[in-house]
Amino acid sequence: MDAVLNLIWSGSYGSTTIDLICEKAGVKKGSFSYFFDARADLAATALEVGWQERRKNLDSIFSATVPPLERLQKYCEQAYRRQAAMKAEHGAVLGCPLFTLGAEICTQDKNLRVKIQESLSQYIKYLESAIREAEAAGLIEATKPAAKARMLFAYYEGLLTQARILNDAEILREMADGTLVLLGVRNPAPV
């Protein structure tokens, strides 16, 4: 699972062959064929496994015990730290693995597209919950929390994509401040 996600994320789905996956994972091609009919099946399974791991981190960041605006700030700071670590490890900012794969295959493989859409919608739900709680606490005005969450997610993913294209994780340092500005927060407390 890790091998296929790393190869796709650091390269592309199109360049990630079954032979490369097997080589990176240290398994024989026959083992791959025993468990998966196609590379897309493995990718979909790997996305699900990756989501379950990522979900644990998101549950921690978006815990109800953390104030809602702090959740959003921590989410943004974690994105910066993760991309800076990726650049140190791979020599490049890799951006969002879901957007990277989704942009490449969305018109080619319906099952992968649906799996990516499911995962992305979960991220938006985390953002929406923090926005709803911030609005309930009187910290922001968000008459349409679901729309505001989609807008914030688009901003977040746009910065990740820009950081990947420019190979510059420092772009992501502005994400937390920009998120709070988009929510209409004045003079936010630093995390």
Biotite code that builds the C-alpha atoms (Angstrom):
import biotite.structure as struc

atoms = struc.array([
    struc.Atom([0.000, 0.000, 0.000], chain_id="A", res_id=1, res_name="MET", atom_name="CA", element="C"),
    struc.Atom([2.764, 2.425, 0.954], chain_id="A", res_id=2, res_name="ASP", atom_name="CA", element="C"),
    struc.Atom([4.730, 1.586, -2.177], chain_id="A", res_id=3, res_name="ALA", atom_name="CA", element="C"),
    struc.Atom([1.925, 2.398, -4.594], chain_id="A", res_id=4, res_name="VAL", atom_name="CA", element="C"),
    struc.Atom([0.937, 5.622, -2.811], chain_id="A", res_id=5, res_name="LEU", atom_name="CA", element="C"),
    struc.Atom([4.529, 6.850, -2.622], chain_id="A", res_id=6, res_name="ASN", atom_name="CA", element="C"),
    struc.Atom([5.196, 6.076, -6.273], chain_id="A", res_id=7, res_name="LEU", atom_name="CA", element="C"),
    struc.Atom([2.021, 7.794, -7.450], chain_id="A", res_id=8, res_name="ILE", atom_name="CA", element="C"),
    struc.Atom([2.476, 10.785, -5.147], chain_id="A", res_id=9, res_name="TRP", atom_name="CA", element="C"),
    struc.Atom([6.134, 11.377, -5.978], chain_id="A", res_id=10, res_name="SER", atom_name="CA", element="C"),
    struc.Atom([5.679, 10.568, -9.673], chain_id="A", res_id=11, res_name="GLY", atom_name="CA", element="C"),
    struc.Atom([2.386, 9.864, -11.362], chain_id="A", res_id=12, res_name="SER", atom_name="CA", element="C"),
    struc.Atom([-0.208, 7.156, -11.757], chain_id="A", res_id=13, res_name="TYR", atom_name="CA", element="C"),
    struc.Atom([0.692, 6.755, -15.425], chain_id="A", res_id=14, res_name="GLY", atom_name="CA", element="C"),
    struc.Atom([4.366, 6.138, -14.689], chain_id="A", res_id=15, res_name="SER", atom_name="CA", element="C"),
    struc.Atom([3.691, 3.766, -11.793], chain_id="A", res_id=16, res_name="THR", atom_name="CA", element="C"),
    struc.Atom([3.808, 0.315, -13.311], chain_id="A", res_id=17, res_name="THR", atom_name="CA", element="C"),
    struc.Atom([3.019, -2.947, -11.601], chain_id="A", res_id=18, res_name="ILE", atom_name="CA", element="C"),
    struc.Atom([6.697, -3.869, -11.957], chain_id="A", res_id=19, res_name="ASP", atom_name="CA", element="C"),
    struc.Atom([7.738, -0.675, -10.128], chain_id="A", res_id=20, res_name="LEU", atom_name="CA", element="C"),
    struc.Atom([5.186, -1.275, -7.389], chain_id="A", res_id=21, res_name="ILE", atom_name="CA", element="C"),
    struc.Atom([6.377, -4.848, -6.867], chain_id="A", res_id=22, res_name="CYS", atom_name="CA", element="C"),
    struc.Atom([10.018, -3.774, -6.884], chain_id="A", res_id=23, res_name="GLU", atom_name="CA", element="C"),
    struc.Atom([9.456, -0.997, -4.332], chain_id="A", res_id=24, res_name="LYS", atom_name="CA", element="C"),
    struc.Atom([7.314, -3.246, -2.123], chain_id="A", res_id=25, res_name="ALA", atom_name="CA", element="C"),
    struc.Atom([9.748, -6.144, -2.403], chain_id="A", res_id=26, res_name="GLY", atom_name="CA", element="C"),
    struc.Atom([7.124, -8.600, -3.654], chain_id="A", res_id=27, res_name="VAL", atom_name="CA", element="C"),
    struc.Atom([6.891, -10.828, -6.689], chain_id="A", res_id=28, res_name="LYS", atom_name="CA", element="C"),
    struc.Atom([4.552, -9.909, -9.520], chain_id="A", res_id=29, res_name="LYS", atom_name="CA", element="C"),
    struc.Atom([2.587, -13.121, -8.950], chain_id="A", res_id=30, res_name="GLY", atom_name="CA", element="C"),
    struc.Atom([1.759, -11.931, -5.426], chain_id="A", res_id=31, res_name="SER", atom_name="CA", element="C"),
    struc.Atom([0.312, -8.746, -6.857], chain_id="A", res_id=32, res_name="PHE", atom_name="CA", element="C"),
    struc.Atom([-1.818, -10.678, -9.346], chain_id="A", res_id=33, res_name="SER", atom_name="CA", element="C"),
    struc.Atom([-3.088, -12.961, -6.593], chain_id="A", res_id=34, res_name="TYR", atom_name="CA", element="C"),
    struc.Atom([-4.567, -10.061, -4.598], chain_id="A", res_id=35, res_name="PHE", atom_name="CA", element="C"),
    struc.Atom([-5.393, -7.459, -7.259], chain_id="A", res_id=36, res_name="PHE", atom_name="CA", element="C"),
    struc.Atom([-6.817, -7.689, -10.767], chain_id="A", res_id=37, res_name="ASP", atom_name="CA", element="C"),
    struc.Atom([-5.372, -4.348, -11.832], chain_id="A", res_id=38, res_name="ALA", atom_name="CA", element="C"),
    struc.Atom([-3.229, -1.437, -10.723], chain_id="A", res_id=39, res_name="ARG", atom_name="CA", element="C"),
    struc.Atom([-6.406, 0.639, -10.211], chain_id="A", res_id=40, res_name="ALA", atom_name="CA", element="C"),
    struc.Atom([-7.701, -1.910, -7.685], chain_id="A", res_id=41, res_name="ASP", atom_name="CA", element="C"),
    struc.Atom([-4.478, -1.646, -5.710], chain_id="A", res_id=42, res_name="LEU", atom_name="CA", element="C"),
    struc.Atom([-4.572, 2.159, -5.882], chain_id="A", res_id=43, res_name="ALA", atom_name="CA", element="C"),
    struc.Atom([-8.179, 2.240, -4.605], chain_id="A", res_id=44, res_name="ALA", atom_name="CA", element="C"),
    struc.Atom([-7.303, -0.092, -1.735], chain_id="A", res_id=45, res_name="THR", atom_name="CA", element="C"),
    struc.Atom([-4.193, 1.939, -0.934], chain_id="A", res_id=46, res_name="ALA", atom_name="CA", element="C"),
    struc.Atom([-6.270, 5.134, -0.879], chain_id="A", res_id=47, res_name="LEU", atom_name="CA", element="C"),
    struc.Atom([-8.648, 3.554, 1.618], chain_id="A", res_id=48, res_name="GLU", atom_name="CA", element="C"),
    struc.Atom([-5.809, 2.353, 3.854], chain_id="A", res_id=49, res_name="VAL", atom_name="CA", element="C"),
    struc.Atom([-4.153, 5.768, 3.597], chain_id="A", res_id=50, res_name="GLY", atom_name="CA", element="C"),
    struc.Atom([-7.425, 7.479, 4.486], chain_id="A", res_id=51, res_name="TRP", atom_name="CA", element="C"),
    struc.Atom([-7.865, 5.328, 7.607], chain_id="A", res_id=52, res_name="GLN", atom_name="CA", element="C"),
    struc.Atom([-4.375, 6.322, 8.770], chain_id="A", res_id=53, res_name="GLU", atom_name="CA", element="C"),
    struc.Atom([-4.911, 9.999, 7.955], chain_id="A", res_id=54, res_name="ARG", atom_name="CA", element="C"),
    struc.Atom([-8.281, 9.974, 9.677], chain_id="A", res_id=55, res_name="ARG", atom_name="CA", element="C"),
    struc.Atom([-6.648, 9.240, 13.044], chain_id="A", res_id=56, res_name="LYS", atom_name="CA", element="C"),
    struc.Atom([-4.554, 12.396, 12.698], chain_id="A", res_id=57, res_name="ASN", atom_name="CA", element="C"),
    struc.Atom([-7.562, 14.458, 11.641], chain_id="A", res_id=58, res_name="LEU", atom_name="CA", element="C"),
    struc.Atom([-9.606, 13.152, 14.578], chain_id="A", res_id=59, res_name="ASP", atom_name="CA", element="C"),
    struc.Atom([-6.858, 14.414, 16.864], chain_id="A", res_id=60, res_name="SER", atom_name="CA", element="C"),
    struc.Atom([-6.532, 17.823, 15.176], chain_id="A", res_id=61, res_name="ILE", atom_name="CA", element="C"),
    struc.Atom([-10.301, 18.320, 15.013], chain_id="A", res_id=62, res_name="PHE", atom_name="CA", element="C"),
    struc.Atom([-11.056, 16.999, 18.502], chain_id="A", res_id=63, res_name="SER", atom_name="CA", element="C"),
    struc.Atom([-14.012, 18.710, 20.162], chain_id="A", res_id=64, res_name="ALA", atom_name="CA", element="C"),
    struc.Atom([-11.686, 19.448, 23.096], chain_id="A", res_id=65, res_name="THR", atom_name="CA", element="C"),
    struc.Atom([-9.710, 21.870, 20.881], chain_id="A", res_id=66, res_name="VAL", atom_name="CA", element="C"),
    struc.Atom([-11.231, 25.316, 20.242], chain_id="A", res_id=67, res_name="PRO", atom_name="CA", element="C"),
    struc.Atom([-12.590, 25.487, 16.658], chain_id="A", res_id=68, res_name="PRO", atom_name="CA", element="C"),
    struc.Atom([-10.304, 28.222, 15.287], chain_id="A", res_id=69, res_name="LEU", atom_name="CA", element="C"),
    struc.Atom([-7.303, 26.511, 16.832], chain_id="A", res_id=70, res_name="GLU", atom_name="CA", element="C"),
    struc.Atom([-8.306, 23.311, 15.013], chain_id="A", res_id=71, res_name="ARG", atom_name="CA", element="C"),
    struc.Atom([-8.177, 25.144, 11.697], chain_id="A", res_id=72, res_name="LEU", atom_name="CA", element="C"),
    struc.Atom([-4.834, 26.747, 12.535], chain_id="A", res_id=73, res_name="GLN", atom_name="CA", element="C"),
    struc.Atom([-3.365, 23.374, 13.568], chain_id="A", res_id=74, res_name="LYS", atom_name="CA", element="C"),
    struc.Atom([-4.665, 21.773, 10.390], chain_id="A", res_id=75, res_name="TYR", atom_name="CA", element="C"),
    struc.Atom([-2.870, 24.398, 8.319], chain_id="A", res_id=76, res_name="CYS", atom_name="CA", element="C"),
    struc.Atom([0.344, 24.207, 10.339], chain_id="A", res_id=77, res_name="GLU", atom_name="CA", element="C"),
    struc.Atom([0.368, 20.427, 10.031], chain_id="A", res_id=78, res_name="GLN", atom_name="CA", element="C"),
    struc.Atom([0.094, 20.784, 6.236], chain_id="A", res_id=79, res_name="ALA", atom_name="CA", element="C"),
    struc.Atom([3.157, 23.026, 6.206], chain_id="A", res_id=80, res_name="TYR", atom_name="CA", element="C"),
    struc.Atom([5.178, 20.636, 8.390], chain_id="A", res_id=81, res_name="ARG", atom_name="CA", element="C"),
    struc.Atom([4.183, 17.624, 6.276], chain_id="A", res_id=82, res_name="ARG", atom_name="CA", element="C"),
    struc.Atom([5.133, 19.292, 2.990], chain_id="A", res_id=83, res_name="GLN", atom_name="CA", element="C"),
    struc.Atom([8.421, 20.596, 4.403], chain_id="A", res_id=84, res_name="ALA", atom_name="CA", element="C"),
    struc.Atom([9.215, 17.030, 5.507], chain_id="A", res_id=85, res_name="ALA", atom_name="CA", element="C"),
    struc.Atom([8.306, 15.703, 2.044], chain_id="A", res_id=86, res_name="MET", atom_name="CA", element="C"),
    struc.Atom([10.622, 18.224, 0.435], chain_id="A", res_id=87, res_name="LYS", atom_name="CA", element="C"),
    struc.Atom([13.448, 17.188, 2.763], chain_id="A", res_id=88, res_name="ALA", atom_name="CA", element="C"),
    struc.Atom([12.834, 13.502, 2.004], chain_id="A", res_id=89, res_name="GLU", atom_name="CA", element="C"),
    struc.Atom([12.063, 13.634, -1.734], chain_id="A", res_id=90, res_name="HIS", atom_name="CA", element="C"),
    struc.Atom([13.670, 16.898, -2.796], chain_id="A", res_id=91, res_name="GLY", atom_name="CA", element="C"),
    struc.Atom([10.268, 18.215, -3.862], chain_id="A", res_id=92, res_name="ALA", atom_name="CA", element="C"),
    struc.Atom([7.055, 19.517, -2.371], chain_id="A", res_id=93, res_name="VAL", atom_name="CA", element="C"),
    struc.Atom([4.510, 16.831, -3.256], chain_id="A", res_id=94, res_name="LEU", atom_name="CA", element="C"),
    struc.Atom([1.222, 18.620, -2.526], chain_id="A", res_id=95, res_name="GLY", atom_name="CA", element="C"),
    struc.Atom([-1.955, 16.672, -1.888], chain_id="A", res_id=96, res_name="CYS", atom_name="CA", element="C"),
    struc.Atom([-1.778, 13.027, -2.974], chain_id="A", res_id=97, res_name="PRO", atom_name="CA", element="C"),
    struc.Atom([-5.521, 12.950, -3.629], chain_id="A", res_id=98, res_name="LEU", atom_name="CA", element="C"),
    struc.Atom([-5.431, 16.016, -5.881], chain_id="A", res_id=99, res_name="PHE", atom_name="CA", element="C"),
    struc.Atom([-2.311, 14.786, -7.616], chain_id="A", res_id=100, res_name="THR", atom_name="CA", element="C"),
    struc.Atom([-3.929, 11.458, -8.470], chain_id="A", res_id=101, res_name="LEU", atom_name="CA", element="C"),
    struc.Atom([-7.400, 12.891, -9.018], chain_id="A", res_id=102, res_name="GLY", atom_name="CA", element="C"),
    struc.Atom([-6.219, 15.486, -11.527], chain_id="A", res_id=103, res_name="ALA", atom_name="CA", element="C"),
    struc.Atom([-4.486, 12.772, -13.499], chain_id="A", res_id=104, res_name="GLU", atom_name="CA", element="C"),
    struc.Atom([-7.155, 10.059, -13.577], chain_id="A", res_id=105, res_name="ILE", atom_name="CA", element="C"),
    struc.Atom([-10.528, 11.748, -12.998], chain_id="A", res_id=106, res_name="CYS", atom_name="CA", element="C"),
    struc.Atom([-11.646, 11.243, -16.595], chain_id="A", res_id=107, res_name="THR", atom_name="CA", element="C"),
    struc.Atom([-10.080, 7.804, -16.963], chain_id="A", res_id=108, res_name="GLN", atom_name="CA", element="C"),
    struc.Atom([-11.097, 5.656, -13.991], chain_id="A", res_id=109, res_name="ASP", atom_name="CA", element="C"),
    struc.Atom([-14.505, 6.034, -12.376], chain_id="A", res_id=110, res_name="LYS", atom_name="CA", element="C"),
    struc.Atom([-13.769, 3.818, -9.357], chain_id="A", res_id=111, res_name="ASN", atom_name="CA", element="C"),
    struc.Atom([-10.633, 5.759, -8.409], chain_id="A", res_id=112, res_name="LEU", atom_name="CA", element="C"),
    struc.Atom([-12.417, 9.062, -9.000], chain_id="A", res_id=113, res_name="ARG", atom_name="CA", element="C"),
    struc.Atom([-15.250, 8.017, -6.659], chain_id="A", res_id=114, res_name="VAL", atom_name="CA", element="C"),
    struc.Atom([-12.773, 6.854, -3.990], chain_id="A", res_id=115, res_name="LYS", atom_name="CA", element="C"),
    struc.Atom([-10.943, 10.187, -4.187], chain_id="A", res_id=116, res_name="ILE", atom_name="CA", element="C"),
    struc.Atom([-14.219, 12.129, -4.031], chain_id="A", res_id=117, res_name="GLN", atom_name="CA", element="C"),
    struc.Atom([-15.241, 10.193, -0.918], chain_id="A", res_id=118, res_name="GLU", atom_name="CA", element="C"),
    struc.Atom([-11.970, 11.008, 0.826], chain_id="A", res_id=119, res_name="SER", atom_name="CA", element="C"),
    struc.Atom([-12.047, 14.678, -0.152], chain_id="A", res_id=120, res_name="LEU", atom_name="CA", element="C"),
    struc.Atom([-15.613, 15.042, 1.119], chain_id="A", res_id=121, res_name="SER", atom_name="CA", element="C"),
    struc.Atom([-14.457, 13.784, 4.512], chain_id="A", res_id=122, res_name="GLN", atom_name="CA", element="C"),
    struc.Atom([-11.880, 16.560, 4.759], chain_id="A", res_id=123, res_name="TYR", atom_name="CA", element="C"),
    struc.Atom([-14.587, 19.101, 4.044], chain_id="A", res_id=124, res_name="ILE", atom_name="CA", element="C"),
    struc.Atom([-16.727, 17.645, 6.838], chain_id="A", res_id=125, res_name="LYS", atom_name="CA", element="C"),
    struc.Atom([-13.907, 18.197, 9.340], chain_id="A", res_id=126, res_name="TYR", atom_name="CA", element="C"),
    struc.Atom([-13.610, 21.820, 8.229], chain_id="A", res_id=127, res_name="LEU", atom_name="CA", element="C"),
    struc.Atom([-17.360, 22.298, 8.316], chain_id="A", res_id=128, res_name="GLU", atom_name="CA", element="C"),
    struc.Atom([-17.601, 21.010, 11.889], chain_id="A", res_id=129, res_name="SER", atom_name="CA", element="C"),
    struc.Atom([-14.993, 23.527, 13.067], chain_id="A", res_id=130, res_name="ALA", atom_name="CA", element="C"),
    struc.Atom([-16.721, 26.334, 11.162], chain_id="A", res_id=131, res_name="ILE", atom_name="CA", element="C"),
    struc.Atom([-20.110, 25.450, 12.669], chain_id="A", res_id=132, res_name="ARG", atom_name="CA", element="C"),
    struc.Atom([-18.663, 25.446, 16.179], chain_id="A", res_id=133, res_name="GLU", atom_name="CA", element="C"),
    struc.Atom([-16.814, 28.720, 15.617], chain_id="A", res_id=134, res_name="ALA", atom_name="CA", element="C"),
    struc.Atom([-20.052, 30.283, 14.403], chain_id="A", res_id=135, res_name="GLU", atom_name="CA", element="C"),
    struc.Atom([-21.999, 28.889, 17.372], chain_id="A", res_id=136, res_name="ALA", atom_name="CA", element="C"),
    struc.Atom([-19.370, 30.369, 19.719], chain_id="A", res_id=137, res_name="ALA", atom_name="CA", element="C"),
    struc.Atom([-19.765, 33.767, 18.046], chain_id="A", res_id=138, res_name="GLY", atom_name="CA", element="C"),
    struc.Atom([-16.208, 33.766, 16.719], chain_id="A", res_id=139, res_name="LEU", atom_name="CA", element="C"),
    struc.Atom([-17.240, 34.110, 13.063], chain_id="A", res_id=140, res_name="ILE", atom_name="CA", element="C"),
    struc.Atom([-20.300, 34.661, 10.929], chain_id="A", res_id=141, res_name="GLU", atom_name="CA", element="C"),
    struc.Atom([-20.872, 31.677, 8.688], chain_id="A", res_id=142, res_name="ALA", atom_name="CA", element="C"),
    struc.Atom([-24.419, 31.647, 7.400], chain_id="A", res_id=143, res_name="THR", atom_name="CA", element="C"),
    struc.Atom([-23.567, 28.805, 5.046], chain_id="A", res_id=144, res_name="LYS", atom_name="CA", element="C"),
    struc.Atom([-21.007, 26.595, 6.866], chain_id="A", res_id=145, res_name="PRO", atom_name="CA", element="C"),
    struc.Atom([-20.960, 23.895, 4.172], chain_id="A", res_id=146, res_name="ALA", atom_name="CA", element="C"),
    struc.Atom([-20.218, 26.432, 1.437], chain_id="A", res_id=147, res_name="ALA", atom_name="CA", element="C"),
    struc.Atom([-17.595, 28.127, 3.620], chain_id="A", res_id=148, res_name="LYS", atom_name="CA", element="C"),
    struc.Atom([-15.943, 24.741, 4.256], chain_id="A", res_id=149, res_name="ALA", atom_name="CA", element="C"),
    struc.Atom([-15.779, 24.030, 0.501], chain_id="A", res_id=150, res_name="ARG", atom_name="CA", element="C"),
    struc.Atom([-14.291, 27.489, -0.063], chain_id="A", res_id=151, res_name="MET", atom_name="CA", element="C"),
    struc.Atom([-11.643, 26.948, 2.616], chain_id="A", res_id=152, res_name="LEU", atom_name="CA", element="C"),
    struc.Atom([-10.811, 23.530, 1.225], chain_id="A", res_id=153, res_name="PHE", atom_name="CA", element="C"),
    struc.Atom([-10.385, 25.003, -2.259], chain_id="A", res_id=154, res_name="ALA", atom_name="CA", element="C"),
    struc.Atom([-8.038, 27.633, -0.799], chain_id="A", res_id=155, res_name="TYR", atom_name="CA", element="C"),
    struc.Atom([-6.102, 24.961, 1.103], chain_id="A", res_id=156, res_name="TYR", atom_name="CA", element="C"),
    struc.Atom([-5.758, 22.682, -1.924], chain_id="A", res_id=157, res_name="GLU", atom_name="CA", element="C"),
    struc.Atom([-4.889, 25.612, -4.184], chain_id="A", res_id=158, res_name="GLY", atom_name="CA", element="C"),
    struc.Atom([-1.988, 26.549, -1.923], chain_id="A", res_id=159, res_name="LEU", atom_name="CA", element="C"),
    struc.Atom([-0.836, 22.915, -1.786], chain_id="A", res_id=160, res_name="LEU", atom_name="CA", element="C"),
    struc.Atom([-0.907, 22.719, -5.580], chain_id="A", res_id=161, res_name="THR", atom_name="CA", element="C"),
    struc.Atom([0.921, 26.029, -5.912], chain_id="A", res_id=162, res_name="GLN", atom_name="CA", element="C"),
    struc.Atom([3.553, 24.831, -3.420], chain_id="A", res_id=163, res_name="ALA", atom_name="CA", element="C"),
    struc.Atom([4.008, 21.661, -5.489], chain_id="A", res_id=164, res_name="ARG", atom_name="CA", element="C"),
    struc.Atom([4.335, 23.543, -8.772], chain_id="A", res_id=165, res_name="ILE", atom_name="CA", element="C"),
    struc.Atom([6.782, 26.093, -7.337], chain_id="A", res_id=166, res_name="LEU", atom_name="CA", element="C"),
    struc.Atom([8.499, 23.443, -5.178], chain_id="A", res_id=167, res_name="ASN", atom_name="CA", element="C"),
    struc.Atom([8.278, 25.826, -2.233], chain_id="A", res_id=168, res_name="ASP", atom_name="CA", element="C"),
    struc.Atom([6.743, 24.706, 1.062], chain_id="A", res_id=169, res_name="ALA", atom_name="CA", element="C"),
    struc.Atom([7.157, 28.208, 2.503], chain_id="A", res_id=170, res_name="GLU", atom_name="CA", element="C"),
    struc.Atom([4.058, 29.280, 0.545], chain_id="A", res_id=171, res_name="ILE", atom_name="CA", element="C"),
    struc.Atom([2.088, 27.192, 3.020], chain_id="A", res_id=172, res_name="LEU", atom_name="CA", element="C"),
    struc.Atom([3.126, 29.347, 5.975], chain_id="A", res_id=173, res_name="ARG", atom_name="CA", element="C"),
    struc.Atom([0.400, 31.829, 4.979], chain_id="A", res_id=174, res_name="GLU", atom_name="CA", element="C"),
    struc.Atom([-2.327, 29.172, 4.995], chain_id="A", res_id=175, res_name="MET", atom_name="CA", element="C"),
    struc.Atom([-3.444, 29.582, 8.634], chain_id="A", res_id=176, res_name="ALA", atom_name="CA", element="C"),
    struc.Atom([-3.614, 33.376, 8.414], chain_id="A", res_id=177, res_name="ASP", atom_name="CA", element="C"),
    struc.Atom([-5.418, 33.205, 5.069], chain_id="A", res_id=178, res_name="GLY", atom_name="CA", element="C"),
    struc.Atom([-7.917, 30.712, 6.473], chain_id="A", res_id=179, res_name="THR", atom_name="CA", element="C"),
    struc.Atom([-8.754, 33.015, 9.353], chain_id="A", res_id=180, res_name="LEU", atom_name="CA", element="C"),
    struc.Atom([-9.030, 36.013, 7.018], chain_id="A", res_id=181, res_name="VAL", atom_name="CA", element="C"),
    struc.Atom([-11.434, 34.084, 4.790], chain_id="A", res_id=182, res_name="LEU", atom_name="CA", element="C"),
    struc.Atom([-13.517, 33.344, 7.872], chain_id="A", res_id=183, res_name="LEU", atom_name="CA", element="C"),
    struc.Atom([-13.551, 37.017, 8.839], chain_id="A", res_id=184, res_name="GLY", atom_name="CA", element="C"),
    struc.Atom([-11.542, 36.619, 12.051], chain_id="A", res_id=185, res_name="VAL", atom_name="CA", element="C"),
    struc.Atom([-9.805, 39.777, 13.227], chain_id="A", res_id=186, res_name="ARG", atom_name="CA", element="C"),
    struc.Atom([-6.619, 39.604, 15.290], chain_id="A", res_id=187, res_name="ASN", atom_name="CA", element="C"),
    struc.Atom([-6.550, 35.837, 15.727], chain_id="A", res_id=188, res_name="PRO", atom_name="CA", element="C"),
    struc.Atom([-4.598, 34.421, 18.624], chain_id="A", res_id=189, res_name="ALA", atom_name="CA", element="C"),
    struc.Atom([-1.510, 32.506, 17.508], chain_id="A", res_id=190, res_name="PRO", atom_name="CA", element="C"),
    struc.Atom([-1.461, 28.745, 17.997], chain_id="A", res_id=191, res_name="VAL", atom_name="CA", element="C"),
])
